[in-house]
Amino acid sequence: MLNADLHCHSNFSDGTLTPTTLAARAKANGVDVWAMTDHDEVGGLAEARAAAAALDLPFVAGVEISITWSGQTVHIVGLQIDETNETLVNGLATTRGGREPRAREIAAQLEKIGVKGAYEGALKFVDNPDLISRTHFARYIIELGLCDNLHDVFANYLGEGKPGFVPHRWASLQNSVEWIRAAGGIAVIAHPGRYKFTDLAFDALFNEFKSFGGVGIEVTTGSHTVDQYDFYAKVAKDYDFLASRGSDFHGPGESRVDLGGLPPLPPGVKPVWHNWGW
């Protein structure tokens, strides 16, 4: 089994490391095939590809697209994409356009409970202001000493139902899969164990995703608990999905699993990379 890590983030979205540093970390950690999948952004892929090539590290161009489905935010990963594809580039630009107004609303909500200067504070952690996210606000709240870690920030300030939570209408499921396929990529549902759907809703999500041309789900991921690995392996087999694997690494000290640190996929699933030639 390859040590494939097909989900991580650079400072082009909400990660803390540059694409070049991520490539070096992946190589040092024994990753055999590496994908970088920034949120709604492909601007770091050229640097990542060059850095991986210099290290003789097989590289997969990726992206993680934010969508709204059944009133919740869901993430769809695209792998093996052509990041220059016009349909994908234009779609991602539209999706990013909603982040700045949402960020200002988050800051206004936080101001009401005494967290001052949140918008400007979050911007200190953003390389691209178009991609400001809740994670950047969380780092500012930690800097203020109000929480010790990202989990606590979301549990107390930024998660659904908390004072700083602001819902956003992202792209549709159909949009995301069509953009990925237009760019020659394959669509994968990211960390399904994070979503709070009923069994009936999950069944609808999986079948709708397949109807649009989606082919995979993440099974072994840093966003899943250990017991969810086998559960989503069964889901992959039941729905005939390819199984993906990725740490969802954002930075040292912030992520539950480091690049390359996941256990192998459970037996009996077909890896998403089964026909990639590695």
Secondary structure, 3 states (H helix, E strand, C coil): CCCEECCECCCCCCCCCCHHHHHHHHHHCCCCEEEECCECCCCCHHHHHHHHHHCCCCEEEEEEEEEEECCEEEEEEEECCCCCCHHHHHHHHHHHCCHHHHHHHHHHHHHHCCCCCHHHHHHCCCCCHHHCCHHHHHHHHHHCCCCCCHHHHHHHHHCCCCCCCCCCCCECHHHHHHHHHHCCCEEEECCHHHCCCCHHHHHHHHHHHHHCCCCEEEEEECCCCHHHHHHHHHHHHHCCCEEEEECCECCCCCCCCCCCCCCCCCCCCCECCCCCCC
